[in-house]
């Protein structure tokens, strides 16, 4: 949701997603100057982000533009509240408090999450300690996070777009490929995710690490990845996206298949828009052309987009 406006290198986006989703850390992240009003930084060009959420609260963001604006459970300079009851008392009942106390595991220590600052290049700083750092040297915690960050992670998205075409495509091929790519936007806007088989192959692979999305995981090697993608689309929903437009489609032959580059524009309810680039590898199936591999990258800086190869 916030990835298009983060002033982070591609690997740092993946790192931030891991820290938030897997370690349940709260984050301070740098954002670009062109951010929507709801993402305006409070100070120093940083915004606070949390992905911690109870099951009862989880549906709310998608009913309110894909995000909720939250406050920490304490007044500035006072002790952090670690329960809904403490937060309600701190604010004297004047603010809405999301109560998840009854969902706590009594056998697991609870507390406020630590806040980590993620810099543009992926370096880390500790803004505030929390349950993850309790009883530990904060410097040792950060060193551990840095070592984990230095380990194997998805490579940044740097589209390889200077390959040479090796076969001819007919006008009909090109028209069908254009329509397949365009159809994805129509199906997404309609919430018709079950028809994604008209766009993608069952063994679909999507690399969206540049926008903070984890790789598709089915949990079952026999389950087609397309099913996992459709299930994720139903679970996440449209968020605040009113319409998804795909344009600037360029198609080149690629071995026995084809490769296509296109631009995607997501228009949101608040009038803001985000730009992305698609790098697709397509194959011809018995049902027509389908996308087998898609790389998604966000457009963050002018003049830094990909350049399709010259036609032969």
N, C-alpha and C positions, 0 to 999 in steps of 0.2 A: 504493500500500500504506500509506504513512504519511500521505497527504493529509488523511484525516478528523481527524487529531489535531494538525495544524499550526496554530499561532496566527499565520496569515498572511492578509492580505487576498487576495481572489480573483486579482487581477493578480499579486501576489507569488508565489502558487502556480505560475502559468504561467511566471513568470520563473525560479523555482527549477528547474522541470523543464527549461527551456531551458539553463540553466547546467550542469546535471548531465548531460543527455543529449547536447547538441550540443557543449559546450565541455569536457566531461569534468572539470569542477571538482568537488572535494569541498566539501561544504557543512556549515555549522552552522546549524540551523534552530530557531526557537522552537516549542515545543509547548504545548498546553493542559495544564491541571492533571489532566484526566481522560484519561490515557494508559495503555495496557496495560503490563505489567511489562517486556516486552522493549524498550519505547521510552522507558523512564524516562531523563530527562536526566542526564548526568554532572555538570554544574554549570551555574549561571547560566540554567537553564531552556532550554538548547540541547542538541540531539542532533546527532551527526555522521552524515552520509548520503553514500554514494557509490553511483553506478550503474556505475562502471567494472567490467568483468567479462570474463573470457575465455570463449570459446565452450564450453570443457569444463566450466567452473564454472557457466555460465548455468542449467542445469537444476536445480542444487542448491537454490536458494531455494524452489522450488515443492514440493520434497520435505520441506521443513523449515518449514512454516508461512508461506511467501511471503517470507521474509527470512532473511538470515544476519547474525549479530552478529560484526563484525570488529574487529581491533585494527590500529593503524598498525604499520608495519614497523620500529619502533625503540623503544628504551627512552626514557623521559622524560628530556629534557636531552641526549640523544646524537644524533649525526647520523642523518638519515633513511635507511633502506635503500632502494635503488632497484632491487634485484633480489631474487629469491627466495633466492639463495645468501647475500646479505648479511643478509637478514632471519633466515634459519636460523642463521647464525653469531651474530647479535646475541642471539638467545634460546637459544643453545646447544643447539639441537635439541629443546627441551622443548615447543614449540608446533607445531601444524599450520600449515604455510606453503603457501599456494596458489601453485603454481609455473606461471607463464606465460612464463618467460624465452625458451623456444624459439619463442614466437609473436611475439616482437618483430621489427620491421622494422629490420635493421642500418643502414639508411640514414636512419632517423628518430631524432632525439635522444630519449632516454628519461630519465625522472626522476619523482620524486614529484609528485603533483598539488597545485596550490595549494589552500588552503582559504579559502572566502569565507563570511562571515556575511551571511545574508539577514534583514533586519529585517521586522517585521510589515507596514510600509508599502511594502516593496520596496527600501528603501535598502540599500547594500552596504558592508561593511567587509572588509578583508583580515586574516584571522587568521594565515595563514602563507603565505609565498611558495612557489613550486614551478616545475615545468617551464614553465608558461604565463607566468611572470613573470621567468624567467631572463634576465639582461642587460637588463631593462627597469625603468623607474621604476615601482614598485608603485602609486604614486598615479596615474600615467598609465593603468595597466591598469584600475584601478577607474573612472577617469573614462570610459574607453572602454566599460566594461560599463554604466555608468549611462546613457551616451548611447544605447547599444543598447536599454536598458530603456525609455527614453523614446520610442522609435520605435513604429511600428504594431505592436500585439499584439492578440490576441483580447480582446474586451471582457469585463469581469467579468460573472458571471451574476447578473442582477437580474431575476427573472421578471416579465414584464409580464402581470399576472393580473387586471386590472380591465376587460378588454374586454367588450363587450356581446354576448350571444347573439343570433343573427340568424335562426335556424331552429328548427323543432321536431325533437326526437328521440323516436322511439317507445320503448316499454319494451323491445322486442326489440333496438333499436339499443344502448341502454344496457347491456343484459345482455351482448351480444356484445363491446362495448368493455371491460367489466369483465373478461371471460374472456380477451381478447387480452392485456391488461396483466398479468393474473395468470399467464398461460401462460409469459411470459418468465422468471419465477422458477423454474417447474418445469423448463423446458428448460435453464436455466443450471445448476441443481443436478444435473441428469442428465448434463451434458456433451453434450447433444444440440444442439450449436450449428448443425448443418446444417439444423435445422428452424426457424431464426430467420425464414425466409420466411413462416412462419405468424403472425408478429408484426409484422414491419417490411416496408416497401415497398423495392423494389430501389434507389431513389434516396434511401435513408435518410440523414439528417443527424443527427449527434449532437454536441451542445455539452457537453463535460465538462471544460472548462477550469478550473472551480471546484475540481475534484478532481485537477487536475494531468494530465489526459489531453490529448494533442495531437489536433487534428482528424483525421478519417478521410482518408487519402490513398491513392488506388488506384495511382498511378504510370502509369495508362493512362486517358485520358478516356472510353474506350469501356467500361471495366470498371465494373459496378455497385458503388456504395459498400457495399451490403449484403455483397457478396463479400469486400471488404476487412475488414469488421467480423467476419464469420465466421472469416476467416483469423486475425485478431488474437485472437479468443476461443480458437481452437485453440492458438495460440502461447503465450498468457499462461496459459491454464488457470484453474482455480478458486482458485489460491493457498491461503490458509488458511480460505476461506469454507466453512463446513459447510452453511449453508442461507441462501437469499435469500427474504425475505418481503416481499410487496407488499400494502399495506393503505391504508385511508383514501382510497379512490378517489372522486373527485368529477368528474362529467362535465357539460359544457355544450356546447350547439350553437355552432358557429363558422363562419359563412358556409355553404358547401356541405359542410363537414366537421364535426369535433368537436374539442374540446380537453378534456384530462383532467389532473387533478392527483392525485398519489398519493405515499405515503411508502414508502420501502424500508428494510428492516432487514437488515443482513448480520451473521450470527452466525458467529464465528470459533472455531477449534479450542480456543483458550485460554480460551473462555468470554466474551471481550469481544464487544461489538457496536458497530456504527457505523450511524448514521442518515443517510439521503439523501432528497432530494425529487426527484420526476420531474415535469416539465412537458411533456406530450405533445401534439402536433398529429396528428390522425388523419384519414384519408380513406377513403371507401367505394370499394372496388375490386370487380372481378368475382368475387373470392374472399372478399369480406367486408371488414370494417374492418381497417385496418393503420396502424401508427404511421409517419408520414413524418418527423417531427422530434421529437427528444427532448433536453431540457435537463436535465442532472444537476447538482444542487448538494448540498453537504454541510451538515448541521445542526451548527453549532458553538456557538451561543449561545441560551439559553432566550428564548422570546418573540420571536424574529426570523424566524420562518418566513413563507411566503407565504400569502396569503388569497384563496381562490377567489371569483369574483364571485357576487353574489346571483342566484338564479334569477328569471326573469320570472314 
